[in-house]
C-alpha cells in the first residue's frame, strides 16, 4: 500500500502565544490523513510553558 506524504521541519519565531494552543492540540491529536497508521505526527519543541 503506497502512502505518500511530507517529511520535514518547520521553525517559527516571534510571538506564538496566539497559536501555541492550536499547535499543542495538533501535537496531541495528530494531524493529516492516515493517522490510524501512525502518520500525521507532529512535535512541538523549544517552547516556554
Protein Blocks (a to p, Z undefined) as FASTA:
>chain_A
ZZdddddddddedjfklmmmmmmmmmmnogaehklnopaiacdehiaZZ
